[in-house]
Amino acid sequence: MTSQHAFGDDRRQIFYLMSDALRLLRAELAGRVRSRSLTPALIRLLFYVQRHPGCRQVEIADWLDIKPVTVGRMIDRLEKQQLVRREDDPEDRRVSRVHLAATAEPQMAHLEALGALAREHAFQGFSPRERDALLNALERVRDNLSTDRALLARASGSEHGR
């Protein structure tokens, strides 16, 4: 029996579909990594730093939707594994910038390959056209919500929209 509400079948709601898909995709990647030293959250942090070299801890926290102090602990763990490094910001002594360490390159290549396998599994049975359509639609959803979040953050005076 399906649950019906004013908004329709719960299983067809964007929130539930995206949440379930993301949870399952993360579990797929975590199952492929099978590493106690790299949790799914640490992997996400590494990929963010790879795409945004020199980012600040607060930017990472905003993207991961967790507190900066938690990100600080995560960065500490990754520094001990020699996967990231902190550099002082030359313009603001209070800020450090996060970069991938040179020793992270083989690990990142391995994670990227595992991520590609997880994506292929997720897109199994999709035509190239269907993949593109889904990715384009998700980009539009992201862009719509990112714009709204930024506007709300400015209106409330919050730097991070929280």
PyMOL commands that set and color helices and strands:
alter all, ss='L'
color gray80, all
select helices_A, chain A and resi 10-12+14-33+40-51+57-64+68-80+102-122+128-156
alter helices_A, ss='H'
color red, helices_A
select strands_A, chain A and resi 4-5+8-9+55-56+84-89+92-100
alter strands_A, ss='S'
color yellow, strands_A
deselect
rebuild
show_as cartoon
